Amino acid sequence: MDFLKVTEIKDIEKLIFEKIPTLKGNKEIIKLENSLGRILYEDIKSKENIPEFNRSTVDGYAIKSRESQGASQGIPAFFTIKGEVSMGENTEKELKSGEAIYVPTGAMIPAGADSMIMIEYCEILDDTLLIHKPVSKYENIMLLGEDIKIDEIILEKGSQITPENVGVLASMGIYQLSVFKKFRFSIISTGDELVGENEEYKKGKIRDINSYTLSHAIENFGEVVEKKIVRDNYETLLEEVKKSTEISDIVLISGGSSAGNYDYTSKVISQLDGGEVFIHGISIKPGKPTIVGKSNDKLIFGLPGHPISSIVVFNIIVKKLIEKLCHKKDKEEFYYGILSHNLHSTPGRTTYQMVNKTIDEGEIIINPIFGKSGMTTLMTKSNGYIILDTDTEGLVKGSRVKVYKF
C-alpha cells in the first residue's frame, strides 16, 4: 500500500466488502420495550386485522344511515333507543330498522348499523332518539381491517424503531422483534499528549475528546465495549489493538494515521494476524489521512486525531457502512438555504464544509464556519455541512445549497 495514495469516497465500500466478504449484520431477538432506535432484521407482517371489528370513532348512536336522510334542526329523524354497547364488549346486539344503539368511542358497532351519529347532534326524550343531522354510510366508523390488513407489511426490514412504531406493534400484540445485533466497537485514542478523565491535566497536554464524541455517535447501532488511551509506543499500540480485535467487530483508532514520526497505526495493522491496510488516504477534506484495514474479519479504521475530521469521517464512512450492513432505510436529514459567502473547494478532494444557519426576512441563510481542523469549537458553532464534489471549483454567494444535518 503506497502511503497516502488517496482513495475516492465512492470506492471505499466496494473495497471493504472485497477485503472482508464475510462482513454482515447479524440477528438477535429483543423485547419491544427495549427496541427504541434499533433496526429491524426482517419485515413485520400483521397476523390480524386492525381493527378486528367495525369500530366507532365517536361517542354517539349507531343507526342505519338511510334512515337519517332529510333530518334537520327543524325536522329531526326519530329512532327507538335499544340499549348500548360497552367498551371492550364483543356485542351480539343487532340493529333493526328504526332503532338506535348507544356506542362509545372505540367500541364495537352492532350488526345492522352502518353509521354513527355524534351525540352532539342528538336529543333524547325517554326511549326516543331525535337526530338533527343526516349521516352518510360508514360515517364515523373505522371498518374491519381499514387500518391494517392481515399479512400486510407494517414495518420493512431496515426500518428504525420509533416511539410511534412501538405503539403500532403493541396494538398488534407483537412484543418481541428480530433486530440487527449491535456492532461491537473499541475506541482507541492515541498520543502522548492525551489526558483521560481521571488523569491530571498539565499545560501542553490535550484532553481526550474523540472517545466521547465517537461513543455517542455509535449509540443507536453499536455498542462501545471499551475506550482507552494508548501512548505513542509501537509495541504497546500493537498489543492493545490486538486485544481490541479479540472483543470487537470494529476498532476505531483515533490519531496516528498521518505521516508523522510517531504515527504507527498503519504499521500496527499490517503486523496483526491477517492484518492488511487497504486504504491509506481518502480524497476528502477534512479527513484525508484516514486509514482502513483489517485483521482477519475484523474491520479497523484509523481516524484523524482532530475532532472535526474524526467525526466527519465517522459519519460519512463508518456510519454509512453500518447502515448499509443493516439495510437501514434512508432517512437523510437535510434542508436548503442561501449561501452567505463565496466558498472555495480543494481541487481533487470532496470537501465537507461546516455551516450553521440564520433566518433573514424569512429566508434561510447558510453561513460557512471557517477555522483550522484542530479547532474544537467548529463542532459547537456548526449544525450541519454542505458537500462540494471533487469537480466543483467552489460556490458563489447567493447559491441555493443543500445542508446535511449532523
Secondary structure, DSSP 4 states (H G I P E B T S, - for coil): --TT--B-GGGHHHHHHHH-TT----EEEEEGGG-TT-BBSS-EE-SS-BSSS-EESSSEEEE-GGGGTT--SSS-EEEEEEEE--TT-----B--TTEEEEE-TTSBPPBT--EEEEGGGEEEETTEEEE-S---TTTTEEPTTSSB-TT-EEE-TTPBP-HHHHHHHHHTT--EEEEEPPEEEEEEEE-TTEE-TTS---TT-EE--HHHHHHHHHTTTEEEEEEEEE-S-HHHHHHHHHHHHHH-SEEEEES--SSSTT--HHHHHHHSTTEEEEEE-BSEES-TT-EEEEETTEEEEEE-SSHHHHHHHIIIIIIHHHHHHTTPPP---EEEEEESS-EE--TTSEEEEEEEEEEETTEEEEEE----TT-THHHHH-SEEEEE-TT--EE-TT-EEEEEE-
